[in-house]
Amino acid sequence: MNSSLSLHSILLHPQLQRLKRIADITLVLLSVPIVLPLLGVLLLLVYIDSPGKPLFEQERVGKCGKRFKVWKVRTMVEHADQLLKEYFKEHPEQLPDWEVTRKLKDDPRITHAGRILRHASLDELPQLWSVLKGDMSLVGPRPILPDEIGEYGQHFELYVQAVPGLTGLWQVCGRNNLDFQQRILLDEKYIQNWSIGLDISILLRTVWVVVAGNGAY
C-alpha cells in the first residue's frame, strides 16, 4: 500500500486522533500523584551528585516540522559537548560506532546519577509536560533533534505527519542496541501501521523493557 494512503486513512483519522489525545491526557493526569514526588527526589539527587542545573532543555522537531522544547532530568556533566570532542581525540576508534548509533556504551559524559536514571528511563519524566501541552504523545516516533533532519532523508516527510512520542516502537524493539537507520525504519513502520491497539501494546512492552533495562546506556 502507498505510504501516504496508509497515513491518511489511519494515522490522521480525526476521531481516532481525538481518542489518542484524550487517552494521553487521562493517563498523564492519573500519573501526577506518583510522578511529581518522584521527580522532586530525582532532581535533588542530580543536584547533589554533580554541578549544574538538575533540568535541561533541548529543541526537538515535532508534527508539521514545528520546533518545540523538551525537558529532561540532566544525566550528563556540564560542557558535555566539549568533553565528547576530547574523548574522540583520545579514542578515535569509537567514532565509527558513534556515527552509526549516536550512542556510546561507556559514555564519559554521563554522571553517576545519570547512569541510574538512564537505565530506568527516569530522565524522561519531565516530557510528560510536553504530552500535556500536545507537543508529544505517550506513544509515537522519536522526537528528533534539528541537526538529525538530514539523516531522515525521504523518511522525514512521513515523520512530520505524526506527533512524536515519549516511547515508541524502536524503544521496545531493541532500544539503544539498534543503529540510527533501524530506529528510523521502525518509526516509519509505526506511523504506517498505527492503531490504538498498537499504542497499548507498546506502552505495556515499554514497562517490561524499562524494568529489564534492555538496551539502556
N, C-alpha and C positions, 0 to 999 in steps of 0.2 A: 504494500500500500504506500502511496506517496506520503512522505512525512508531513507535509503541510496539511493534507487532507485529514490524516490521523490527528494532528494537532488541533485543528479547528472543530472536529467532530467530538473530541473527548475532552482535552485539557481546558478548552475555553468555553465549554458549555456553561452558560450563566448560572443555572440553578445549582449545578454541581460545584461551581466555584464559590457560590454563597454558602453552601453546606460546608465546604472545606474551611472557609473563613470562620464560620460560626464554631466549628469544631476546634480550630486553633485558639480562638479567644476563650472558649469554655475551659479547655484543658490548661491553658496558661493561668487563668484566674483560679482554678482549683488547686494549682501547684503553689500559689503565692504563700500560704501559711508555712510551707516547708522550705521553699526556695529562699525567701528573704532572710530568715535567721541563719541558714546555711551560708548564704552569700556573705553575710556580715562576718562570720567566722573565717571564711576563706580570705577575705580582704585583709583582715587583721593578721592572718598567718603570712600572707605575702608581704605586708608592710614590715613585719618583724624580721622576715627571712632575708630581705635584700633591699638596698636603697632604691628609691623611685616610687612613683605613684602606683597604687595597687591595681588600678584600672588603666587600660589603654584603648585607644580607638583606632580603627582603620577604615579607609574608604573602600567600599565594595561596589560592584555593578549589579543592579537588580533588573526587575522586569522593565521592558521597553528601554533598556540601557540607562535607566535612572541611577545616578550615584547616590549612595547613602552611607551613613556612618554605622559601624557595628562596634559594640563594646565587648571586651573580653577581660577576664582576670589576667593580670600580667604574669607570664611564665618565663620571661626572658630577662636577662640583665639589661641595664641601661647601655646605650651605644652598641646594641646588638649587631647592627649592620656593619659597623667598623670591625667588630670582633670577627664576624664571618669572613670578611675580606682577609684579615690577618690569618685566619685559620686555613684558608685555601692557599695562601702563600707558603705555609708550613706543611700543608698536606694536599698538594696538587692532585694526588691520586684519587681524592674523594670528589673532585669536581665533576667528572663524567656522571657519577651516580646522582649528584645533586641536580644536574641539568635534565636528567630523565625523570626523577621523582619529586624534586623540590623538597626533599626531606633528608635529614641526617639521623641515623640511629643513635649516635653519640654526639648530639648537637652541643657544642661548648657554650652556646648562648643560654641554655635552659638552666634555671635556678633549681636548688634542691626542692623547694616547694612546688616549683613549676613541673617537675617530673611527676610528682604525685597527682597534681591537678590534671595534667595531660593524660595520664594513664586512665583516669576515671572520667575524662572529658568534662570535668567540673569548671574548667576555664571558659566554657561556652555558655554558662548560665546567664550572664548579662544579655545574651542575644534574645532571651525571651522578651525583652523590652522591644526589640525590633519586630518580633512576631506580633505583639500587641499593636504596634504602630501600623502594621501592614506591609512593612518593607520586606519581611520574611514570613515564611510559613514554617510550621513544625517539620514538615517533610517537603523536600524539593531538591533541585540541583544545587551544588555547592556555590555559595556566593563568591564570585571570583574577584581578584584584585584587578585594578585597571591595567596594570602592566602585563597581565596574563591574557588580554583580549586576543593578541596576535597568535597565541598558542592554540586558540579555538578554531581559527580558520573558518571554513564553511559552516561549522557547528555553532558559531556564535549567533547567527540569525535565529536559530531554533532556541538557543539558550535564553535569549532575552524575551521570549514569549511567556516564560514561566516565572513565578515568584520563587526566589531561592529559598533553601530550607536549612533549618538547624541540623537536621540529619537527612540522609538520602540513601539511594541505592548503593553507591560506591562505599559508603561507610559500613554497610552490612555485608559487603561482598569482598572484603579484603583490607579495607581501611588504608593505612599508610603503606601496606605491603604492595599496593598497586602503583604502577607508574602513572604519570600525568595523563597520557593519552588514554589509558584504560579508564581513568576516572571520567574523562570527557565522554567516552562512549557509553558508560553506564548512566551518566546524567541524561544523555540523549535518549537512551532506552527508556528511562523513567518518564521523560516528557511524552514520548510517543505512545507509551502504554499505561498512562496514568489512570488510576481509578481510586475510589475511596478504600476499596479492599486492599489495594497495593499500599496505600498510606498506612493502614492499620498494621499490615504485615511488617512494614519497615520499622514502625515505632516499636513493635514487640521485639523484633530482632535486634534493634538498637540497644534495648535494655540488656539483652544477653551479651552482646558484643562489648558493651561498657563494663559489665560485671566481670567478664572473662579477660578483658584487657587485650584482646587480639588486635595486633597491628598498631598498638598505641606507642608512639615515641615522638 
